[in-house]
Amino acid sequence: MDPIRNPYAPGAGQRPPELAGRDEQLQTFNVVLERVSRGRPERSVVLTGLRGVGKTVLLNALRSAAVRAKWGTGKLEARPDQRLRRPLSSALHQAVRELGHAQTEDVDQVLGVIKSFAQRDAGTGAKLRDKWSPGIDAPAVTGRADSGDIEIDLVELLSDAGGLAADLGRGIAIFIDEMQDLHPDDVSALCAACHEISQASLPVIVVGAGLPHLPAVLSASKSYSERLFRYSRIDRLPRESADLALQSPAESEDASFEPAALDAMYDATGGYPYFIQAYGKVAWDVAPSTPVTAADIAVAAPAAEAELAVGFFGSRYDRATPGEREYLRAMADAAGELPVEERDEVESVPTAAVAAVLGRKPQSLSPARDALLKKGLIYSGERGRIAFTVPHFGRYLRTAG
């Protein structure tokens, strides 16, 4: 079929496969926006799941919903090597700008607080050239959100921004991707700020997305974090939704899949949206005509797997050092030794089993394990066990040679 019209290509304009089966999350978020807009108590939102389940796509869709509701929005991606002040200042600056175009005195006041919050990152004695500014023309407001204590400053910052939004009859939503990578002090401050704005019934919410252990990161920071957030686990798609993710884009181009082809696609992708899009794109390119058949899927599979090996699995494996790669391969081998009925999608294994594969003491492997945790290649769902953050990663390592 015509590769130029491939509906599975990134940015093809159709509803991405990652949003198939996510109607419940979209509808729930619309209720959250409406409740907060009316001054009703509501929690912020946290999405968790493995790589490839579409968390970022869903996060962007939720942001679009907030924009349609005429909220001010901003987005940032957390990084282990960056503190929160600068990216949050940029995100909040954008959110305040979206609230209204008029530069009123109240808007300038809040922008000045954002600027003060951002510049505190450089230190009180920093020279002007070292003071970063997120493009804000308003003068910095001294004595507000600039104490240097991130918890105090963040509470003041979001309280002022929330007060402005309330006065304008609107709301503010800050979207944070890779939320598990926030510095522990920033996580604690964010929880404290969410608690404060909730108590004050201010129209500000935080929408975070991260790996499966994100709830544990939040609860380790503040014991009351489970009351602050509405948690939503984003998982692989059930069969019906996975079929829809394939059929809907194809129907937009007057094409279809045979039932046997849908069976083959689900067996190959496991219902993971990223894999569905990758296999769908290649299957479309190799299929000579509609409907797409199981034979077409068999022809497409090697090319799709090769593309995933480079762009999805390989790009992550390449980030690891030789010692870390040895640890990853040992994880894969340990998972492969488990009885089939004991394996799960993330191939969770005891850390002791990894050490046994390598013939080492578990304590000697702690540096490699901790580095992989920080890089987001593995996570610990429970004490003494680790798992891949990427589905099918163990299978890839066992077959990659």
Contacts in CASP RR format, 6 or more apart in sequence:
PFRMAT RR
TARGET T0000
AUTHOR 0000-0000-0000
METHOD contacts of the structure
MODEL  1
MDPIRNPYAPGAGQRPPELAGRDEQLQTFNVVLERVSRGRPERSVVLTGL
RGVGKTVLLNALRSAAVRAKWGTGKLEARPDQRLRRPLSSALHQAVRELG
HAQTEDVDQVLGVIKSFAQRDAGTGAKLRDKWSPGIDAPAVTGRADSGDI
EIDLVELLSDAGGLAADLGRGIAIFIDEMQDLHPDDVSALCAACHEISQA
SLPVIVVGAGLPHLPAVLSASKSYSERLFRYSRIDRLPRESADLALQSPA
ESEDASFEPAALDAMYDATGGYPYFIQAYGKVAWDVAPSTPVTAADIAVA
APAAEAELAVGFFGSRYDRATPGEREYLRAMADAAGELPVEERDEVESVP
TAAVAAVLGRKPQSLSPARDALLKKGLIYSGERGRIAFTVPHFGRYLRTA
G
1 253 0 8 1.000
1 255 0 8 1.000
1 284 0 8 1.000
1 285 0 8 1.000
1 287 0 8 1.000
1 288 0 8 1.000
1 289 0 8 1.000
1 290 0 8 1.000
3 284 0 8 1.000
3 285 0 8 1.000
5 253 0 8 1.000
6 12 0 8 1.000
6 281 0 8 1.000
6 284 0 8 1.000
6 285 0 8 1.000
7 13 0 8 1.000
7 14 0 8 1.000
7 249 0 8 1.000
7 250 0 8 1.000
7 252 0 8 1.000
7 253 0 8 1.000
7 284 0 8 1.000
8 17 0 8 1.000
8 249 0 8 1.000
8 277 0 8 1.000
8 280 0 8 1.000
8 281 0 8 1.000
8 284 0 8 1.000
9 281 0 8 1.000
10 277 0 8 1.000
12 249 0 8 1.000
14 248 0 8 1.000
14 249 0 8 1.000
14 252 0 8 1.000
15 248 0 8 1.000
15 249 0 8 1.000
16 57 0 8 1.000
16 273 0 8 1.000
16 277 0 8 1.000
17 245 0 8 1.000
17 246 0 8 1.000
17 249 0 8 1.000
17 273 0 8 1.000
17 276 0 8 1.000
17 277 0 8 1.000
18 52 0 8 1.000
18 53 0 8 1.000
18 54 0 8 1.000
18 57 0 8 1.000
18 58 0 8 1.000
18 273 0 8 1.000
18 274 0 8 1.000
18 277 0 8 1.000
19 26 0 8 1.000
19 57 0 8 1.000
19 58 0 8 1.000
19 61 0 8 1.000
20 237 0 8 1.000
20 241 0 8 1.000
20 242 0 8 1.000
20 244 0 8 1.000
20 245 0 8 1.000
20 248 0 8 1.000
20 273 0 8 1.000
21 237 0 8 1.000
21 238 0 8 1.000
21 241 0 8 1.000
21 244 0 8 1.000
21 245 0 8 1.000
22 58 0 8 1.000
22 61 0 8 1.000
22 234 0 8 1.000
25 47 0 8 1.000
25 58 0 8 1.000
25 62 0 8 1.000
25 232 0 8 1.000
25 234 0 8 1.000
26 58 0 8 1.000
26 61 0 8 1.000
26 62 0 8 1.000
26 65 0 8 1.000
28 230 0 8 1.000
28 232 0 8 1.000
29 45 0 8 1.000
29 62 0 8 1.000
29 65 0 8 1.000
29 207 0 8 1.000
30 65 0 8 1.000
30 69 0 8 1.000
32 42 0 8 1.000
32 43 0 8 1.000
32 45 0 8 1.000
32 205 0 8 1.000
32 230 0 8 1.000
33 65 0 8 1.000
33 66 0 8 1.000
33 69 0 8 1.000
33 71 0 8 1.000
33 173 0 8 1.000
34 69 0 8 1.000
35 41 0 8 1.000
35 42 0 8 1.000
36 42 0 8 1.000
36 171 0 8 1.000
36 203 0 8 1.000
36 205 0 8 1.000
37 69 0 8 1.000
37 169 0 8 1.000
37 170 0 8 1.000
37 171 0 8 1.000
37 203 0 8 1.000
39 201 0 8 1.000
39 203 0 8 1.000
41 198 0 8 1.000
41 201 0 8 1.000
42 198 0 8 1.000
42 205 0 8 1.000
42 230 0 8 1.000
43 198 0 8 1.000
43 227 0 8 1.000
43 228 0 8 1.000
43 229 0 8 1.000
43 230 0 8 1.000
44 194 0 8 1.000
44 198 0 8 1.000
44 205 0 8 1.000
44 206 0 8 1.000
44 207 0 8 1.000
44 208 0 8 1.000
44 228 0 8 1.000
44 229 0 8 1.000
44 230 0 8 1.000
45 62 0 8 1.000
45 205 0 8 1.000
45 206 0 8 1.000
45 207 0 8 1.000
45 208 0 8 1.000
45 229 0 8 1.000
45 230 0 8 1.000
45 232 0 8 1.000
46 179 0 8 1.000
46 207 0 8 1.000
46 208 0 8 1.000
46 209 0 8 1.000
46 210 0 8 1.000
46 214 0 8 1.000
46 215 0 8 1.000
46 218 0 8 1.000
46 229 0 8 1.000
46 230 0 8 1.000
46 231 0 8 1.000
46 232 0 8 1.000
47 55 0 8 1.000
47 58 0 8 1.000
47 59 0 8 1.000
47 207 0 8 1.000
47 208 0 8 1.000
47 209 0 8 1.000
47 210 0 8 1.000
47 232 0 8 1.000
47 234 0 8 1.000
48 55 0 8 1.000
48 209 0 8 1.000
48 210 0 8 1.000
48 211 0 8 1.000
48 212 0 8 1.000
48 214 0 8 1.000
48 215 0 8 1.000
48 231 0 8 1.000
48 232 0 8 1.000
48 233 0 8 1.000
48 234 0 8 1.000
49 55 0 8 1.000
49 210 0 8 1.000
49 211 0 8 1.000
49 212 0 8 1.000
49 233 0 8 1.000
49 234 0 8 1.000
49 235 0 8 1.000
50 211 0 8 1.000
50 212 0 8 1.000
50 272 0 8 1.000
50 345 0 8 1.000
50 346 0 8 1.000
50 389 0 8 1.000
50 390 0 8 1.000
50 391 0 8 1.000
51 211 0 8 1.000
51 274 0 8 1.000
51 316 0 8 1.000
51 389 0 8 1.000
51 390 0 8 1.000
51 391 0 8 1.000
52 272 0 8 1.000
52 273 0 8 1.000
52 274 0 8 1.000
52 275 0 8 1.000
52 312 0 8 1.000
52 390 0 8 1.000
52 391 0 8 1.000
53 234 0 8 1.000
53 235 0 8 1.000
53 236 0 8 1.000
53 272 0 8 1.000
53 273 0 8 1.000
53 274 0 8 1.000
53 391 0 8 1.000
54 234 0 8 1.000
54 273 0 8 1.000
54 274 0 8 1.000
55 177 0 8 1.000
55 209 0 8 1.000
55 210 0 8 1.000
55 234 0 8 1.000
56 177 0 8 1.000
56 209 0 8 1.000
57 273 0 8 1.000
58 209 0 8 1.000
58 234 0 8 1.000
59 75 0 8 1.000
59 175 0 8 1.000
59 177 0 8 1.000
59 207 0 8 1.000
59 208 0 8 1.000
59 209 0 8 1.000
60 75 0 8 1.000
60 175 0 8 1.000
62 173 0 8 1.000
62 175 0 8 1.000
62 207 0 8 1.000
63 73 0 8 1.000
63 74 0 8 1.000
63 75 0 8 1.000
63 173 0 8 1.000
63 175 0 8 1.000
63 207 0 8 1.000
66 72 0 8 1.000
66 73 0 8 1.000
66 173 0 8 1.000
67 73 0 8 1.000
67 98 0 8 1.000
70 170 0 8 1.000
71 95 0 8 1.000
71 98 0 8 1.000
71 165 0 8 1.000
71 170 0 8 1.000
71 171 0 8 1.000
71 172 0 8 1.000
71 173 0 8 1.000
72 94 0 8 1.000
72 95 0 8 1.000
72 96 0 8 1.000
72 98 0 8 1.000
72 99 0 8 1.000
72 165 0 8 1.000
72 170 0 8 1.000
72 171 0 8 1.000
72 172 0 8 1.000
72 173 0 8 1.000
73 94 0 8 1.000
73 95 0 8 1.000
73 98 0 8 1.000
73 172 0 8 1.000
73 173 0 8 1.000
73 174 0 8 1.000
73 175 0 8 1.000
74 91 0 8 1.000
74 92 0 8 1.000
74 94 0 8 1.000
74 95 0 8 1.000
74 98 0 8 1.000
74 173 0 8 1.000
74 174 0 8 1.000
74 175 0 8 1.000
75 91 0 8 1.000
75 174 0 8 1.000
75 175 0 8 1.000
75 176 0 8 1.000
75 177 0 8 1.000
76 87 0 8 1.000
76 88 0 8 1.000
76 90 0 8 1.000
76 91 0 8 1.000
76 174 0 8 1.000
76 175 0 8 1.000
76 176 0 8 1.000
76 177 0 8 1.000
77 87 0 8 1.000
77 176 0 8 1.000
77 177 0 8 1.000
77 178 0 8 1.000
78 84 0 8 1.000
78 87 0 8 1.000
78 176 0 8 1.000
78 177 0 8 1.000
78 178 0 8 1.000
78 179 0 8 1.000
78 180 0 8 1.000
78 181 0 8 1.000
78 182 0 8 1.000
79 178 0 8 1.000
79 181 0 8 1.000
80 181 0 8 1.000
80 183 0 8 1.000
80 374 0 8 1.000
83 121 0 8 1.000
83 150 0 8 1.000
83 183 0 8 1.000
83 186 0 8 1.000
84 150 0 8 1.000
84 154 0 8 1.000
84 182 0 8 1.000
84 183 0 8 1.000
84 186 0 8 1.000
84 189 0 8 1.000
84 190 0 8 1.000
85 117 0 8 1.000
85 118 0 8 1.000
85 120 0 8 1.000
85 121 0 8 1.000
85 150 0 8 1.000
86 118 0 8 1.000
86 121 0 8 1.000
86 132 0 8 1.000
86 134 0 8 1.000
88 117 0 8 1.000
88 154 0 8 1.000
88 174 0 8 1.000
89 114 0 8 1.000
89 115 0 8 1.000
89 117 0 8 1.000
89 118 0 8 1.000
89 134 0 8 1.000
90 118 0 8 1.000
90 134 0 8 1.000
91 174 0 8 1.000
91 175 0 8 1.000
92 114 0 8 1.000
92 157 0 8 1.000
92 158 0 8 1.000
92 161 0 8 1.000
92 172 0 8 1.000
92 174 0 8 1.000
93 111 0 8 1.000
93 114 0 8 1.000
93 134 0 8 1.000
93 135 0 8 1.000
93 136 0 8 1.000
95 161 0 8 1.000
95 172 0 8 1.000
95 173 0 8 1.000
95 174 0 8 1.000
96 107 0 8 1.000
96 110 0 8 1.000
96 111 0 8 1.000
96 114 0 8 1.000
96 161 0 8 1.000
96 164 0 8 1.000
96 172 0 8 1.000
99 107 0 8 1.000
99 164 0 8 1.000
99 165 0 8 1.000
99 168 0 8 1.000
99 170 0 8 1.000
99 171 0 8 1.000
99 172 0 8 1.000
100 107 0 8 1.000
100 168 0 8 1.000
106 164 0 8 1.000
106 167 0 8 1.000
107 164 0 8 1.000
108 138 0 8 1.000
109 138 0 8 1.000
109 141 0 8 1.000
109 160 0 8 1.000
109 164 0 8 1.000
110 160 0 8 1.000
110 161 0 8 1.000
110 164 0 8 1.000
111 136 0 8 1.000
111 137 0 8 1.000
111 138 0 8 1.000
112 136 0 8 1.000
112 138 0 8 1.000
112 139 0 8 1.000
112 140 0 8 1.000
112 141 0 8 1.000
113 141 0 8 1.000
113 144 0 8 1.000
113 145 0 8 1.000
113 156 0 8 1.000
113 157 0 8 1.000
113 160 0 8 1.000
113 161 0 8 1.000
114 134 0 8 1.000
114 136 0 8 1.000
114 145 0 8 1.000
114 157 0 8 1.000
114 161 0 8 1.000
115 133 0 8 1.000
115 134 0 8 1.000
115 136 0 8 1.000
115 138 0 8 1.000
115 139 0 8 1.000
115 140 0 8 1.000
115 141 0 8 1.000
116 140 0 8 1.000
116 141 0 8 1.000
116 142 0 8 1.000
116 143 0 8 1.000
116 144 0 8 1.000
116 145 0 8 1.000
116 146 0 8 1.000
117 145 0 8 1.000
117 146 0 8 1.000
117 153 0 8 1.000
117 154 0 8 1.000
117 157 0 8 1.000
118 132 0 8 1.000
118 133 0 8 1.000
118 134 0 8 1.000
118 136 0 8 1.000
119 126 0 8 1.000
119 131 0 8 1.000
119 132 0 8 1.000
119 133 0 8 1.000
119 140 0 8 1.000
119 146 0 8 1.000
120 145 0 8 1.000
120 146 0 8 1.000
120 147 0 8 1.000
120 148 0 8 1.000
120 153 0 8 1.000
121 132 0 8 1.000
122 130 0 8 1.000
122 131 0 8 1.000
122 132 0 8 1.000
140 146 0 8 1.000
144 156 0 8 1.000
144 160 0 8 1.000
145 153 0 8 1.000
145 154 0 8 1.000
145 156 0 8 1.000
145 157 0 8 1.000
145 160 0 8 1.000
146 153 0 8 1.000
147 153 0 8 1.000
150 185 0 8 1.000
150 186 0 8 1.000
150 189 0 8 1.000
151 185 0 8 1.000
151 188 0 8 1.000
151 189 0 8 1.000
151 192 0 8 1.000
151 193 0 8 1.000
153 189 0 8 1.000
154 189 0 8 1.000
154 190 0 8 1.000
154 192 0 8 1.000
154 193 0 8 1.000
155 189 0 8 1.000
155 192 0 8 1.000
155 193 0 8 1.000
155 196 0 8 1.000
157 193 0 8 1.000
158 193 0 8 1.000
158 196 0 8 1.000
158 197 0 8 1.000
158 202 0 8 1.000
158 204 0 8 1.000
159 193 0 8 1.000
159 196 0 8 1.000
159 197 0 8 1.000
159 200 0 8 1.000
159 202 0 8 1.000
161 172 0 8 1.000
161 204 0 8 1.000
162 171 0 8 1.000
162 172 0 8 1.000
162 197 0 8 1.000
162 202 0 8 1.000
162 203 0 8 1.000
162 204 0 8 1.000
163 202 0 8 1.000
165 171 0 8 1.000
165 172 0 8 1.000
165 202 0 8 1.000
165 203 0 8 1.000
165 204 0 8 1.000
166 202 0 8 1.000
166 203 0 8 1.000
169 203 0 8 1.000
170 203 0 8 1.000
171 203 0 8 1.000
171 204 0 8 1.000
172 203 0 8 1.000
172 204 0 8 1.000
172 205 0 8 1.000
173 204 0 8 1.000
173 205 0 8 1.000
173 206 0 8 1.000
173 207 0 8 1.000
174 204 0 8 1.000
174 205 0 8 1.000
174 206 0 8 1.000
174 207 0 8 1.000
175 207 0 8 1.000
175 208 0 8 1.000
175 209 0 8 1.000
176 182 0 8 1.000
176 206 0 8 1.000
176 207 0 8 1.000
176 208 0 8 1.000
176 209 0 8 1.000
177 208 0 8 1.000
177 209 0 8 1.000
177 210 0 8 1.000
178 209 0 8 1.000
178 210 0 8 1.000
179 208 0 8 1.000
179 209 0 8 1.000
179 210 0 8 1.000
179 214 0 8 1.000
179 217 0 8 1.000
180 210 0 8 1.000
180 211 0 8 1.000
180 213 0 8 1.000
180 214 0 8 1.000
180 217 0 8 1.000
180 376 0 8 1.000
181 376 0 8 1.000
182 190 0 8 1.000
182 217 0 8 1.000
184 221 0 8 1.000
187 217 0 8 1.000
187 218 0 8 1.000
187 221 0 8 1.000
188 221 0 8 1.000
188 222 0 8 1.000
190 206 0 8 1.000
191 218 0 8 1.000
191 221 0 8 1.000
191 222 0 8 1.000
191 224 0 8 1.000
191 225 0 8 1.000
191 228 0 8 1.000
192 222 0 8 1.000
194 206 0 8 1.000
194 228 0 8 1.000
194 229 0 8 1.000
195 222 0 8 1.000
195 224 0 8 1.000
195 228 0 8 1.000
197 204 0 8 1.000
198 228 0 8 1.000
208 214 0 8 1.000
211 376 0 8 1.000
211 379 0 8 1.000
211 389 0 8 1.000
212 233 0 8 1.000
212 346 0 8 1.000
212 379 0 8 1.000
212 381 0 8 1.000
212 387 0 8 1.000
212 389 0 8 1.000
213 379 0 8 1.000
213 380 0 8 1.000
213 381 0 8 1.000
215 225 0 8 1.000
215 226 0 8 1.000
215 229 0 8 1.000
215 231 0 8 1.000
216 381 0 8 1.000
218 225 0 8 1.000
218 226 0 8 1.000
218 228 0 8 1.000
218 229 0 8 1.000
219 225 0 8 1.000
219 226 0 8 1.000
222 228 0 8 1.000
236 242 0 8 1.000
236 270 0 8 1.000
236 271 0 8 1.000
236 272 0 8 1.000
236 273 0 8 1.000
236 345 0 8 1.000
236 391 0 8 1.000
237 245 0 8 1.000
237 271 0 8 1.000
237 272 0 8 1.000
237 273 0 8 1.000
237 276 0 8 1.000
238 271 0 8 1.000
239 266 0 8 1.000
239 271 0 8 1.000
242 265 0 8 1.000
242 266 0 8 1.000
242 269 0 8 1.000
242 270 0 8 1.000
242 271 0 8 1.000
242 276 0 8 1.000
243 257 0 8 1.000
243 262 0 8 1.000
243 266 0 8 1.000
245 273 0 8 1.000
245 276 0 8 1.000
245 277 0 8 1.000
246 257 0 8 1.000
246 262 0 8 1.000
246 265 0 8 1.000
246 276 0 8 1.000
246 280 0 8 1.000
247 256 0 8 1.000
247 257 0 8 1.000
247 262 0 8 1.000
250 256 0 8 1.000
250 257 0 8 1.000
250 284 0 8 1.000
250 290 0 8 1.000
250 292 0 8 1.000
254 290 0 8 1.000
255 284 0 8 1.000
255 290 0 8 1.000
255 291 0 8 1.000
255 292 0 8 1.000
256 290 0 8 1.000
256 291 0 8 1.000
256 292 0 8 1.000
257 265 0 8 1.000
257 291 0 8 1.000
257 292 0 8 1.000
258 291 0 8 1.000
258 292 0 8 1.000
258 293 0 8 1.000
258 294 0 8 1.000
260 293 0 8 1.000
260 294 0 8 1.000
261 283 0 8 1.000
261 291 0 8 1.000
261 292 0 8 1.000
261 293 0 8 1.000
261 294 0 8 1.000
261 296 0 8 1.000
261 297 0 8 1.000
263 294 0 8 1.000
264 294 0 8 1.000
264 297 0 8 1.000
264 298 0 8 1.000
265 276 0 8 1.000
265 279 0 8 1.000
265 280 0 8 1.000
265 283 0 8 1.000
265 297 0 8 1.000
268 275 0 8 1.000
268 279 0 8 1.000
268 297 0 8 1.000
268 301 0 8 1.000
268 304 0 8 1.000
269 275 0 8 1.000
269 276 0 8 1.000
269 279 0 8 1.000
270 391 0 8 1.000
272 391 0 8 1.000
272 392 0 8 1.000
274 312 0 8 1.000
275 308 0 8 1.000
275 391 0 8 1.000
275 392 0 8 1.000
278 304 0 8 1.000
278 307 0 8 1.000
278 308 0 8 1.000
278 312 0 8 1.000
279 297 0 8 1.000
279 300 0 8 1.000
279 301 0 8 1.000
279 304 0 8 1.000
280 300 0 8 1.000
280 304 0 8 1.000
281 304 0 8 1.000
282 300 0 8 1.000
282 303 0 8 1.000
282 304 0 8 1.000
282 307 0 8 1.000
283 292 0 8 1.000
283 296 0 8 1.000
283 297 0 8 1.000
283 300 0 8 1.000
283 304 0 8 1.000
284 292 0 8 1.000
285 300 0 8 1.000
286 296 0 8 1.000
286 299 0 8 1.000
286 300 0 8 1.000
286 303 0 8 1.000
287 293 0 8 1.000
287 296 0 8 1.000
287 300 0 8 1.000
288 296 0 8 1.000
308 396 0 8 1.000
309 396 0 8 1.000
309 400 0 8 1.000
312 390 0 8 1.000
313 390 0 8 1.000
313 392 0 8 1.000
313 393 0 8 1.000
313 396 0 8 1.000
313 400 0 8 1.000
314 396 0 8 1.000
316 377 0 8 1.000
316 390 0 8 1.000
316 393 0 8 1.000
317 325 0 8 1.000
317 328 0 8 1.000
317 397 0 8 1.000
319 375 0 8 1.000
319 377 0 8 1.000
320 328 0 8 1.000
320 372 0 8 1.000
320 375 0 8 1.000
320 377 0 8 1.000
321 368 0 8 1.000
321 371 0 8 1.000
323 368 0 8 1.000
324 368 0 8 1.000
324 371 0 8 1.000
324 372 0 8 1.000
324 375 0 8 1.000
324 377 0 8 1.000
326 358 0 8 1.000
326 368 0 8 1.000
327 354 0 8 1.000
327 358 0 8 1.000
327 365 0 8 1.000
327 368 0 8 1.000
327 369 0 8 1.000
327 372 0 8 1.000
328 372 0 8 1.000
328 377 0 8 1.000
328 378 0 8 1.000
328 393 0 8 1.000
328 397 0 8 1.000
329 397 0 8 1.000
330 354 0 8 1.000
330 357 0 8 1.000
330 358 0 8 1.000
331 347 0 8 1.000
331 349 0 8 1.000
331 354 0 8 1.000
331 378 0 8 1.000
331 386 0 8 1.000
331 388 0 8 1.000
331 394 0 8 1.000
331 397 0 8 1.000
332 347 0 8 1.000
332 393 0 8 1.000
332 394 0 8 1.000
332 395 0 8 1.000
332 397 0 8 1.000
332 398 0 8 1.000
333 357 0 8 1.000
333 398 0 8 1.000
334 349 0 8 1.000
334 350 0 8 1.000
334 353 0 8 1.000
334 354 0 8 1.000
334 356 0 8 1.000
334 357 0 8 1.000
335 343 0 8 1.000
335 347 0 8 1.000
335 348 0 8 1.000
335 349 0 8 1.000
335 394 0 8 1.000
336 343 0 8 1.000
336 347 0 8 1.000
336 394 0 8 1.000
336 398 0 8 1.000
337 353 0 8 1.000
338 347 0 8 1.000
338 349 0 8 1.000
344 387 0 8 1.000
345 391 0 8 1.000
345 392 0 8 1.000
346 387 0 8 1.000
346 388 0 8 1.000
346 389 0 8 1.000
346 391 0 8 1.000
347 387 0 8 1.000
347 388 0 8 1.000
347 393 0 8 1.000
347 394 0 8 1.000
348 381 0 8 1.000
348 385 0 8 1.000
348 386 0 8 1.000
348 387 0 8 1.000
349 385 0 8 1.000
349 386 0 8 1.000
349 387 0 8 1.000
350 384 0 8 1.000
350 385 0 8 1.000
351 362 0 8 1.000
351 365 0 8 1.000
351 369 0 8 1.000
351 384 0 8 1.000
351 385 0 8 1.000
351 386 0 8 1.000
352 362 0 8 1.000
352 384 0 8 1.000
354 362 0 8 1.000
354 365 0 8 1.000
354 386 0 8 1.000
355 361 0 8 1.000
355 362 0 8 1.000
355 364 0 8 1.000
355 365 0 8 1.000
358 365 0 8 1.000
369 378 0 8 1.000
369 386 0 8 1.000
372 378 0 8 1.000
373 379 0 8 1.000
373 380 0 8 1.000
376 389 0 8 1.000
377 388 0 8 1.000
377 389 0 8 1.000
377 390 0 8 1.000
378 386 0 8 1.000
378 387 0 8 1.000
378 388 0 8 1.000
378 389 0 8 1.000
379 386 0 8 1.000
379 387 0 8 1.000
379 389 0 8 1.000
380 386 0 8 1.000
380 387 0 8 1.000
381 387 0 8 1.000
388 394 0 8 1.000
END
